[in-house]
Amino acid sequence: MSRKLIMWIGGGSVVFVYIAFFIAAMFASMTFKNWVSLGASVNDSDIATVQNIMNTLFNIPIMVFSLHAILIAFMYWYGRNKKR
């Protein structure tokens, strides 16, 4: 497989992961707001739980992007050293 194709697949998967987690975070936020607006009793523990979930949903894409960057850099380095 060519290096460009692998980089395009890696970049596309990073974008897909960002979009998927953004949609999941927005859905979680809207669900919580609807739950509160229906008159459900909400205490500080519930709010903290939702905030933890939202933080996780936003931090996972950053970690995945870092792993992709490391993987692509390793593949580039390996490809350059293999030619020598």
C-alpha positions in Angstrom: 0.0 0.0 0.0 1.3 3.4 -0.8 2.3 5.9 1.9 -0.1 8.5 0.6 -3.1 6.2 0.7 -2.3 5.2 4.3 -1.9 8.9 5.3 -5.3 9.7 3.6 -6.9 6.8 5.5 -5.4 7.9 8.8 -6.4 11.5 8.2 -9.9 10.5 7.2 -10.4 8.3 10.2 -9.2 11.2 12.5 -11.8 13.5 11.0 -14.5 10.8 11.3 -13.7 10.3 15.0 -13.9 14.0 15.7 -17.2 14.3 14.0 -18.6 11.2 15.7 -17.6 12.3 19.2 -18.8 15.9 18.5 -22.3 14.5 17.6 -22.2 12.2 20.6 -21.3 15.1 22.9 -24.1 17.3 21.5 -26.6 14.5 21.8 -25.6 14.0 25.5 -25.9 17.7 26.1 -29.4 17.9 24.5 -30.6 14.8 26.3 -29.5 16.2 29.7 -31.2 19.6 28.9 -34.4 17.9 27.9 -34.3 15.7 31.0 -33.9 18.8 33.2 -36.6 20.7 31.4 -39.1 17.9 32.0 -38.9 18.6 35.7 -36.6 15.8 36.7 -34.9 16.4 40.0 -31.3 17.1 39.3 -28.7 17.3 42.0 -25.0 18.2 41.9 -24.0 14.6 41.5 -26.0 14.3 38.3 -24.5 17.5 36.9 -21.0 16.3 37.8 -21.6 12.9 36.1 -22.8 14.6 32.9 -19.8 17.0 32.9 -17.4 14.0 33.3 -19.1 12.3 30.3 -18.8 15.4 28.2 -15.1 15.9 29.1 -14.5 12.3 28.1 -16.3 12.7 24.8 -14.1 15.7 24.0 -10.8 14.3 25.2 -10.9 11.0 23.4 -10.5 12.5 19.9 -7.4 14.4 21.1 -5.9 11.1 22.3 -6.9 9.3 19.0 -5.4 12.1 17.0 -2.1 11.9 18.9 -2.0 8.1 18.4 -2.6 8.6 14.6 0.1 11.2 14.5 2.6 8.9 16.2 1.6 6.0 13.9 1.9 8.0 10.7 5.3 9.4 11.9 6.5 5.9 12.6 5.3 4.6 9.3 7.1 7.5 7.5 10.3 6.9 9.4 10.1 3.1 8.8 9.6 3.7 5.1 12.5 6.1 4.8 14.9 3.7 6.7 13.7 0.7 4.7 14.9 2.3 1.4 18.5 2.6 2.6 
